[in-house]
């Protein structure tokens, strides 16, 4: 059938040639993959073979058209295309609608051209191979979903239906998505396009009976088109900070926590799919695979479901009761009971000399076991009972274990007093309660069970008898009794334990994720504490017998002096003179005290001296800072490298002072889980915890940005797109060649390819004052090669620098001229748009960050409007906003200044001084799922129960994803209760300051 000219023109208009070049390359499918797919899903072959004959007539008509349009394809390249596009050919051969045939032909031609280019550019092909996404591939998955839906219940059925309905050629928008701007690697600024109807179909390496985009959308409660884009972005090795800042329109402005949740859920689903297929291969090798089992396994979405289905087939398993009954040949009787009950005679199965078949009762029990197994493995039945449990009362109960008194410490028993007679609906139980119950169960203090009411069981059995497992025809009473017994047995022995495992696993998984997310939010808040630059600080690591360690650091974090003073051994008065002399000598008026052992006494000591005006003429203030992780850091290789020869105890004092001067730069040196702002962090998945915390650190460091010419290697390795090795190479390059003049020079660093550059470039800053000073110094010394390189091409320098190993790096031709845009958050991929925007407003690069630039931008925006400007510049509103922010922010801008500073004090309050009703200001120390711990300056943190934190009391200016308060925030609180013997203070939140 020939392709009408009109359809061809329209299709090419809707989807430009290179529009989806980074997303739409079809990966070559090997013959082995085809064999495996056909083995795993044999039912899909039937519709294809049935539909093959009709299109054969239309082939000759279509072939001349193909040849006419592609005269330039040589014989050799045709072979390549044929091998790599075998799946496309198979689809083209099926009997689809005329419209699908037209689209197939156009896309086949387009993909053929792309593949020919890819054979000439293997690097590009390798980069895009990961995505495995193409419109033809999408149609394939839709077609397979449709053919499969008639035989197996599949989550992809509805997906296929959605795509099928959208047959209107002009209507390419997906239901939930607005008109978006798509970014690709060829055009990173984004071109205005509509989403194709099948844009949400993603070809995964491992195929299942469910669609990964839809399941991801259901689990994360995020629109399917956002999930599809997020999968593509992660497949293309994009980092979370890069996506959040430079690809906002593709993810519909998701925040970092939501994006991280999508990433974790995606990894979980892929791990399940991978495990399913490895299990399938194992069972196939043993020759135990059946079509029914294959369907059940490909329907599994969780590890619990897979475990339930595959348990009887594990090596070393004795086999289930159902398997043993099947070996005796009773499966036919079980199926006959459901399909032809009138013709079934159980007496005919009696074999007196065979164990298990000797009596009628044995046969009835065998049939019952087979039916129970069939019911427990049936997807519709399991879906029904799961839905039923969601709408009925299912509770989790915990009680004191009977053996706990003999084996367990009494202190542990007291800790779980709340949970010794505990019962709660699984829909309303709190995450911290689940973690507490799990810990009690692990310590053998508590026993836990899930209670499903009898009403649920009765309703389930009634539905099975009347609907799903109703015999086809009249069944005698004795056969109906076997069926009822089978249902009861299946529920009690197989389905109920499965549901319990699923509920417990889901509750634990959600609680762990929430705990980790809470830790991440706390860590972010702590890392983004506002720095206190420009001060000379005295860090104090308190102690009793071994004295208080002192360290004085300069405004640039250099160690000026270290010492030890003994304040709590009767020598306090004599040591005061030494402290005063040090403070006066170094003109230091800020003391930073660690909150560890002897903190309270040390604070009282300094507060007393300050109140007596002992340090005059200096106006000394002090603050308390968390020293969590300082001792671990002080003996680490990084500390040894940074402060060689210094006593580890004195290193702690240096770290404590630097935590106030630049919290982010200091805290990244410590492993996040040692910072001490979490909840149940030792009980949760350590892999998940580490991944999340590392991601949060990367996000914070990237968004703050680093000056590449002065930052430390430790800070640099946390930038998006970099790692320890690349950071080390950057530092080595800097030491060998001097400072970086512009961002383009990063491309010359060994191990930093185009993808790494793309991810990290926007977060790396180059201070223009520093570079101008450096360039002027180098120009004065006229004999220097670099002095020439400042104004000329870098060809000579690059060639000298890298000879032999990597010629691709030596070919880079970079002008070593400072670029003022390198000090902003604008990504190099948007420099062209930024320059056009500057010319539109009549500004210059040297006005960046100055008030006149802000005035020009504001007047231009008022006159034109964001949308119109973005359209004129052929970019997105989000990219334009990043450019405007970059041009208008001052050179030394640090967005951490919006966050809270440390609380500097001059006096102290005691626990005994507090009264119920007293209103105080304090600083949040830690946030948990059950309450907020606040430092109110009495040596013991008070707790605001979570029920007292309401939306009305929270600051409206701070955007929040939840009602959680983060470490470092200042709050006004009222004392509700004081328990002096237990040192417990209960507070009520009045407002956030």
N, C-alpha and C positions, 0 to 999 in steps of 0.2 A: 504494500500500500504506500503510495507516494506521500511525501510530507507537504502539506499546503504551505505556500510561501508566507501567508499571514501569520500562521502559528509560529513559524521559525523566527520571524521578526519580533513578535511579541515576547517570546521566551528570552531572546537575547536582550531585549530591552529591560525586562524585569530583573534578570540576573546577569550583570555585566561579566565580561570574560574572567577578570582576576578578582572578582568580588569576594569569593570565599576561598581564595587560594590557600589560606592557612588552615582552613577547616574542612575543605571538600575533596581532599585527595583520597582516592580509593586505594587502600593498601592491597598489595598483591596477595592473593590467597593461594597457598600451596595445595598440591594434590592431596597431601596428608590431611590437611584441615578439612577438605571436602569429604574425605572418607570418614573422618571422625564425626562430622556433622550428620552425614547420612546414617551412620551407625547409631548415633544418639537419638535422632528423631526420625525413625523410619516411617512414621505415619505421614510425614510431609511429602514423601515421594509420590504417593498415590495420586493426589490432585494434579501434580505436574505431568505425570505420564499420561493422565487422562486428557489433559488440555493441550498436549503437544501437537497433534495432527493439524488442526485448522491453520495456525500461523504459517505452516510450511508453504501454503499456496501464496501467501503474501510476501514471502522472502524475495523471490526474483524481482518483484516490483520495487522493493525497497533498496536492493543492492546497487543498481545503477545510480540511484540518488546519492548513496554514500560515496561511491567512487567519484562522482562529479564534484562533490564538495571537498574531497580530500585527494586531489591529484598529486600533492607533494609527498605523500607517505610512501616511503620506499618499501621493498619487499621485506627487508630485514626488520624495519620498525613495525610492519604489520604483524609479524610473528610475535614481537614483544607485546604489542597491544592485545593480541589474541590470548596470550598466556596470562597476562595480568588482569584481563577483564573477563575472565571466564564466568564470573557471577553475573556480569551485565548481560552477556550473551544468553545465559540461561533465563534471565528475566525477560529479555526481548522475545524469546521463543514462546512465552506463555500467552494465553488468550486474555489480554487485558482490554479495557475500553480503548477506543480510537485515540482519545486524548493522551492516555498513558503511553501508547505506542509512539505518538508524536514526541512527547517529552523525552522518552527513552532514547529516540534516535538522535535528537539534538544533544542530549547530555553525553551519549556515547561518543559523538564526534568531538565534543568539547573535551571530554576526558582523554580521548585518544591523543589530542594535541598536547594536553598537559603532560601525559605520560611520555610523549616523545621528548618534550623539554626536560623532563625529569631524568631521562636516560643520559642527557648531556650534562645535567647538573645533579650528580648523585648526592651532594651535601644537602641541597634543598629537599630532595626526596626523602632523605633519611630524617630530616627534621620534621617534615609533615607526616611521615608514615605513622606516627603514634596516634594521630587523631582518628584515623579509620572512619571518616565520615564522608558520605557523598549522597546526593539525592537518589541515585540508583540503588545504593545500599539501603537507604531508608525505605524505598519502595519494596525492596526484597524483604525487609523485616516486616513491613506491613502485610505483604502478600502471604508470608509464612504465618503471621499471626491470624490472618483470616482463615487460611486452610486448616490451621490448628484448632481454631475456636470451635469447630463443629465436633471435634473429638475429645479435646481435653479442656477443662476449665482453666483459663489462662488470664493473667492480669493484663496481657498485651492486647486482648480482644477489644476492649473498650477503646484503647489507644488507636488501633487500626481503624475502628469505626469512625473515630473523630476525623482522622485524615481522609478517609474515604468520602465523608460528607462534603468536604471542601473541594468540590470539583470546579467551582467557578474560577475561570482563568485569571480574572483581575483581582480576586479576593485572596491575597496571600497572607493575611494577618491571622495569627493564632488568637483564639478566644480571649485569653486574659491579657495579652501583651499590648501595650500601646505602640505607636510608631517609634522605633528605636534607631540608633545609628550604630552600624556594625563596624568594629575595628578589626583589621587584619594586619598581618606583618607587612604586606606590600603597601598598605595605606594606613599607618597607625593612627592618624588623626581621626579617621572614621569617615565613611561616606554614608549619606542618608539612603537607607534601603529598608524594604519591608521584610519581615521574616517569612520565608517560604512556609507553606502549609505543613511540610514534614520536617521543619527545622529541629523539632524536638527529638527526632529519632537518632539515636547514637548507636553505632555499631561497636559492641564490646568484643573483646578478645574471646570471652567465654560466654556463649549464648545460653540463656535460660528461658523458661516459659513465662517470665515476667519482664516487664520493661523497666530498665534501671532508672530512667528519668522519672517515670510515674511513681515508682516505689520511693525514690529519693524525695520527690515532692510531697508524698503522703507523710513520710517520717519527719521531715523538717518543716512542714507547713509553709513551703515556699513555692511560688508559681512554677509550673513545669518549664516554661521557656527560660526562666532564670537558672533553673537547675541544669538545663541542657547547655547553656552558655558557660556555666561554671565548670561543668565537666570538660568542655573543650579547652577552657583556659588552663585548668590543672593538667590536662593531657599535654598541653604545649609548654609545660614546665614553668608556668608563671607563678610568682610568689604572692602570698596574701597581701603584703604591703603595696606591691606594684599594682595588683588588681584593684585594691581599695582606692588608691589615689588616681591611677591613670586609665582604668577601664570601668568607671562607675556606671556608665549607661548600659553596659552589658549585664550587670548584676542588679540593676534597679536600686542602686544606692544601699545595698546590704551593708551592715556594719561588720567589723572584723570577727566578732564572736559568732555571728550567724554564719559567716563564710567558713569559719573553722569547723563549725558544727556540720555543715554540708560536706566538707572535706573528710571529716572523720566517719560520717555515715556512709559516704561513697566508698571509702577504704574497707569499711565493714562489709558492705554488700558485695564488693569484689572478692573479698576474702572468702565469703560464703560460697560464691559462684565457683571460685577456684577449688575449694574443698569438695564441693558437690562433684565436679568433674573428675577430680583425682579419685574420689570414692567410686564413681561409676566405672572408671578404668579398672580399679582393683576388683570390683565385683564381676566385671566382664571376664577378666582373666580366670576367675574361679568358675566361670560358666554358670553363674547363678542369676544372671540378669533376665528379667522378664519385661514385657512392654508396660505392664501396670506399675512395676517398681520404678522403671525409667521415668514415667510421667510423674510419679509421686516425688522423686528426687529432684527433677527439674522444676517442680513447683516450690521447693523449699526456699524460704527467704531468711531463715535464721539457723544458727548452729544447732539450736534445740530441736527444730523440726527435722533437720538432717540426721541428728543423733537418733531420734525416734524412728525414722524410716529405715536407717541403715544398721541399727544395733543387731538385729538377728543375723546379718550377713557378715559380721566381723570374723576375721580368722581367729580360731580358738574358741569361738562361741559354740555352746552345746546345741544351739538351735532352739527356737521357741516351741511352745506347745503346738502352735498352728503348723509350724514346719514339720514336726514329727507326725501330725495328723495327715498332712499332705503326702508325706512319704508312704503312708499306709494306703494312699489312693482314695481318700475321702473328699477331695476337693470337688469332684463331680457331684457327690451327694449334696454338698453345701450349695453349689450353684443351682442344682435342680430344685432345692427347697425354695429358692427365690424365683426361679424362672418357670419351672413346671412342677409345682407342688403336687398336682393331682397324680402325676406319673411316678412319684418317688416312693420307693419301698426300701426302707432301711434294713429290713430283714435280709435282703439279697446281699448285703455287704458283710454278713456274719461269716467269719472264718474261725472255727473253734481252736485250731492249732496255732493261730497267729496272735501274739500279745498285742492288745489294743483293738482287736476286731473280734474277740471271743464272745462278747455278749452285746446285746442291743444297747445297754447302758454305755458301754465303752464307745460304741459308734456314735451315739447321741453326743457324748462329751467331745469326741473328736470333731464332729461337725460344728458343735458350739464354738470350739477354739478357732476353727478356720473362719467362721462368720465373725467372731469377735475381732480377729486380726484384720479382716476386710473392712469392717466398720471403722476401726481405729486408724486405718491408713487412707481412708477416703477423704478427699479434699473438701467436698461439699459438706460432709458431716462435721469435719473439724471446724470449717468456717461457721457453720450454724451454732455450734456449742460456744465458740469464741464470742460471737455476736451476742449470744444469750447471756454469757457471763458479764459482758460489758453493760448490759441493761439490768442486771440483777445484783443483789447484795452478795458480794464475795469479800470476805475479810481475812486479814492476816493476824494470827494470834501468836503471842510468845508467853512462855511461863518458865518458872525456875526449873532447871534440870534436876532430876532426882539424884544423880550421882555427884552434883556439884559440891556438896558439903565435904566430901572426902578428898577430892582431887584439886579443888580450886582455892585460891587465896580468898580470905573473907573480904579483903578490901575490894577485890574485883566484883564480888557479889553485891556489895553496897553500891557500887557504881551503877549497877543496872536495876536499882530499886524500882524505877519508873516502869520497867519492862517485864517485871515478874508476873504481872497479871494484866497483860496488855492486849487489846483487840481494836482493830481499826479497819475500815473499808479500804480496799486497795486503791480506790480512786481518790481518797482524801488523805492518805497517809503522807507525811512530810518526808523529804529526802533524808534529812539528818536522822529521822527515826529509823529508816531502813538501814542506814550505815551503822547506827548504834546496835540494832537487833543483830545484824550480821556479825559485828564484832563480838557481841555476847555469845552468839552461837559458836563462833570460832574458838572462844575461850572455854567452851563447854559449860558456860554458866546458864545459858538459855536453851530451850527447845522451841522450835518455830514450826508452825504448820499453816497451810492455807485452807480455809474452811469454805466449801461450796455447799449451799443449802440443798436440802432434799427436793425442794420445789424445782430447782434447776434440773436436777437429774430426772424427775418425773416428766417435766415438760419435754426434755430432750428425748426420752424413750418414747413418749407419745408421738412426737414428730417423726421419729424414725419408723415406727410401726405403720403410721398412716401415710407417710410420704416417701422418704428416701428408700427405705428397705421393705416396702410393702410387697409381699409375694404377688406374682402375676397370675392370679387365678385363686381358686378356693384351696385353702390349706387346712388340713385336719387339725383339731385342737392340740394333739401331741406335737405336731410340727410348729405350731404357733408358740407353744411352750418353749421349744428349743430356741426359737428366734428371740423370745423375751429374755430367756436366760443368757443368750449370747449378748444382747444389748447391755444387760446388767453387768455381766462379766467384763465386757469391753470397756464400759465406763469406769468400773471400779479398778480394774487391773491395768488398763492401758491408757485410757483418755484422761482420767483424773490425775495420775502422776505426771503425764505430759503437761497438762494445764498448770499444775503446781510449779513444775520446772520453768515453764514459760513465764508465768506471773513473777516468780522470784527473780528470774534472769532479767526480765524487763524492768522491774522495780530497782534492782541493783544497778543495772546499766544506766538507767536514768539518774539515779542518785549519784553514782560515780561521776557521770558527765557533769551534773550540776555542781558537785563538789570541786571538780577540776576547773569548771568555768568560773566559779566563785574565787578560787585561788588565782586564776588568770586575771580577773577583774581587780582583785586586791593588789596583785603584783604590778599591773599596769599603773594603778593609782600611785603606788609607792615609787616606781621608776620615774614617773612623770612629776614627782614632787619638785616644786620650783627651786632652782639652784640659788645659792647665795654667793654670787661672784664678788670679787673686789675686796674681800676681807681677809685679814690675817687671823687664823683660827688656832685655838689650843684644844687639841683632842685629849680627853682623859679616859683611860680604861681603868675603872675603879677596882680596888682589891683591898684585902685586909692585911694578911701576913706578908705578902710579897709586894705590898705597896701599890700606889696608883701610878700607872705609866702615863707620862706626858709626851705630847708631840706637838710642836708648833709648825704650822705649814703656811707658806706664802700664798698670796692671792692667785698665783699660777700653780699651786699644788706642790711646790718644791718643799722638801723637808729642811727647815731652818735649824731646829734644835730638838733633841729628845732627852728625857730625864725620867727619874723615878723619885716620887715623894711618898713619905709614910705618914698619912694623915690620921690614921685610926689606931696608932700604937703609942699614944701619949706624946707624940712629937709634933702635933698639929700646929702649935703656935710658932715653933722654929721654922717649919716648912712653909708657913704663910709668907715669910720674908722672901724665901726663894721664889715662890710663885709670883709675888708682886714684882720682884726684880725682872723676872723673865717677861712678864706682861708689858712692863714699861720699856724694857730694852727693845722688844720687837713691835711695840706700839699695837698690841693685840688686846681687843676689848670684848671678844666673843669666846666663850668657853663651851665646848661640846662634850657632854658627859654620856658615856655608854650606859645602857639600862641593865647591866648585869649585876653580879655580886657586889655588894657595898655601894650600889648606886644611890640608895636613899640617904645613907650617911654622908656620902660625898656631896650630894646635892645640898643637904642641910649645911655642910661646912662652907660651901661657896656662897649660899644664900645669906648665911650669917655675916660673912665678911663683906658682902655687897651692901647689906642693910646698914652696917657700921661705916660705910663709905671708906673702906680700908684701902681700895685700889686707886683712890683719887691721885691725880686728876682724871684718870680713865673712868668712863662710865661703862662698867662691865655688865654684860648680860650673859645668861647661860641658857642652854636648851638641852633636853634629853633626847637621845636618838637611839634607835634599836641597834644593838650590836650583834644581832643574830647573824651567824656565819662568819664573823670577823676572825675568830680564833681558827676556823677551818682555812680561811683564806691566808692567814698569816704564815702557815707552814706549807702553802702550796708552791709548786714550781714557779708560777707567775709572780708571786710575791718575792720569791728568792731572786728571780731575774730582775725584778723592778727595784728591790731594795737589798742589794747584796751586802752581806756582812752585818746587817741590822738584826738585833735580837727579835725573835718572833713576837714576844710580848709588846715590844715597842711598835712593831708593825701594826698591831691591832689598834693602837692609839692613833696612828697615822690614818688607818682606814676609817675609823670613827669620825675624825675631823673631815676627811674628804667626802663622807656621806652627806654632809651638809653643804659643802662647797659645790659639788656636782654629783647628786645622787645616782644619776643614770650611769655615768662613767665609772663609778666605784662599784655599784651593785652588780653590774654585768660580769664582774670578775668572780662572783660567787655563784655556785650552782643554785638555781632558783628555789629548789625545794628546801634549802637551808636558810632561806630568808625569813621564814616563820610567819607567814600571813595566810596559812591555809586552814583546812578543817578535814580531819580524817585522811590527811594526805598519805599516810602510811598504809591505809587500808585499800586505797583505790589502785587501779591498774597503773603500774609505774611507767609502762610504755606510753600510755595515753597522757599521763601527767607530764612526762618529760617533753613529749611532742608539743603539748599545748603551751607549756611554760617557755620553751625555746622559741615557739612561734610568737608569743606575746613580747618576749625580749626583742626579737627581730623587728616586730612591728613598732615598738617604742623607739628603738635606736634609729630605725629607718625614718620615722616621721620627724624625729628631732633633727636628724641629719648630722653628718660628721664633716669637719674640716679635714680633708684628706692629708693636708701637709703638716698637721700637728697632732692628729689623733693617735691613740695607742693601737697596737695590733689587736688586743683583746676586744676593743670597741668595734674595730673595723670588721672583724669576722662575724659580727651579728648583723651586718647590713644585708638587706635582701639581695640574693644572687651571689653573695660571697660566702666563703667558708674559711677554715683555718689556713689551708694551703694557699688560697688566692690572697688572703690578707697578708700572709708572710711574704708572698711575691711582690705585693704592692709596696710593703715597707722596704724590702730589699732594693726595689727599683728606685724608691725615693732616696735611699741612702747613697746609691751609686750615682744617680743622675741629677740629684737636687730636687727641689719641689716641683710638683705638677703645675704647669702653666694653665692648662685647660683640660676639660673632661675628655677630649678626644685622645689625649695621651694615654688614658687608661687602656686603650686598645693595644698599646705596645707591651703591656705587662704579660709575662708568660702565664698561660693557663686561663686567661680572661678572654673568652670568645665572644661572638656577637650576642648570644643569648644572655650571658652573664652581664655584659655591658648594658644591654637593654634593661635588665632587672635592677642594677645597682646605680646607674648613672644619675637618675633623678634624686637620689638620696645623698649623693656626695656633693659637698660644697667646696668651692675654691675661693678663699678670701682675697678680694681684689686689692686691698691695701697691702697685704703681705706680698702679693705677686708684683705689684708696681714697685715696691721697695726692692725686691729681689732683682727685677729686670733692670732697674736703674743702676744697681750695684754692679751687675754683670756687664752692662753696656760700658760703664766707666773703665773696666779692665778690658781693653780692646782686643787683647790677644786671645781671649777665651772663645772656643768654638760655640759655646752656648750663647754667647753675646751675639754672634752672627745669626744663630738659629732663631732668636727672638723675632727678627724681622723677616727672615727668609724661610724657605721650605725646610721641612725636617728630614728630607730624603737622606742627606749625608749622615746625619746623626743616627737615624734609625738603622741604616746599613751597617754602621760601625758597631752599633749596640748589639744587633742580633745577626750573627752570621751562621749559616750552615743549617741549624736544626729546623727552624720553622720559617720558611720563605714567605708564607702568607703574611706573617707579621712584618717582615721587612718591606713589603710592598706598600704599606700604609703611607699615604702622603698627607701629613698633617701640618698646617701652619701653626707655629708656636706663638700665637698671639693671644693675650688674655681676652676672654670673652665675659663681659659682665653678667651674662645670663647664667654663667656657671655658679654664681653665688645664690641662685634662687632655686625654688622647688620645681621650676619648669623643666620638663624632660627634653633632652636633645632632639627627640623625634618631633617636637612641637616648636623648635626654634624658628622654622620658616613662618609658621602662623604667627608667632610672637612678633617677628619683625614686621610682618604685614599689618598686624594690629597696631604696633608702634607708629608706623607711617600713617595709619588712618587717624590716629589721635594727635599726630604731630609731635611725638615725643622722641627722645634719643636714649641710647643705652646708658648714658652717663647720668640720666635722671632717675634710674631705678631706685626705689625706696625713698625718694625725696618727696616733700609735700606737694611740689608742683606737678609731679607725676600723678599723685592721687587726685588732684583737682582736674587734670585733663581727662583721666579715666572716668571720674564721676560725671563730668559734664557730657562726655561722649555717650555714656550709658543712658543718661536721662533723655538725651536727644534721640538715640537710635533704638535702645532696648536690646537685651541680651540675645533673644532669639534671632532678631534680624541680623545682628553683627555676626553671630555664629554661622548663619546661613550664607552670608556674604563671604566669610572666610573659609567656607566649606569644611567646617568642623562641628563638634558637638558643644552643647552648652557647658558640660562638665569640664571639657578640655579648656574652653575659654575661661572658665572660672579659675582653674589652676593657673593659667597665664596671668590673669588679673591679680590674683593673690601674689604671685611671684614678683610681678612688677611693682606692686604697691607696698609690699612689706619692707621695712628698713633692713639694712645689710646685716645687722647683728640680731635680727628677729629670732626669738625663741618662744615657741608656742607654750612652753611650760610655765611662762610667767602668769598664765591664766589660772594655774593651779595654786594650791595653798603652800605657803612658806612654813618653815619650822616655827614652833611657838617659843619665842624668847621670853625668859622670865627673870625676875629679880628676887622674888620671895617664894616661900614654900608654905603649903597647907598640910596638916596632919589628918589622918583618918578620924581621930578623936574630935577634931574641930568641926566635922560635918554634922549637919542636922537634917532631919526629914523636912523637905520643902525648900532646902537651899537651892538657889539657881546658880549654876556654874557654867563656864565655857570650857570645852575640852577638845581633844584631838582624837579622831578615830584611829585606833591601833590595828584592829583586825575586824573583818566582817565574816560572819558565819551564817549558815542557813537558819539558825535559831535565834540569833541576836547580834548586836553590834557592841564590841568592846571599845570603851572610850577611856583615854588617859585624862583624868581630871586633876592631876598633879598631887595626888596624895600617896603615891607609891604603889597603889593597887588599882587596876583598871575596873571601872564600873561596867555593868552590862545593861544595854537597852534591849529588852525582849523584842523579838521581831513583830509581835502584835502591836507594839507602840510606835512602829515606824510606818506612818501612813503617807499617802501621796500629798495630802494637804500640807504636811510639815516639811516636805522636801523643797529645795530651791527650784524655782521654775526655770531659771536660766541655764541649769545644767541638764543636758539631755541624758536620759537614762534608759537603759533597756529593761531594768528591773528596779525594784524599790530598794536595792542594796546601796549602802553607803560604803565608800572606799577609804582605805588608810590614808591619813594625811588631811582629811577634810575636817574643818573646824565646826563644832556644833554647840548649841546652847542646850543644857539639860537641867532637869530638876531631880533632886534625890527623892526616891520613893521609899527606899528601905535600906537600913544599914545592919549588917550582921557582923559585929566586930569579932566574935570568936572564930568564925569561919572566913573572916576578911572578905565578905561579899557585899557589894554595893549594887542595888537595883536602881536604874535611872529611867526617866521618861524623856523622850526627845521633844524639845520645844520647837526648835527650828534649826536649819542649816545656815551657817554664817557665810 
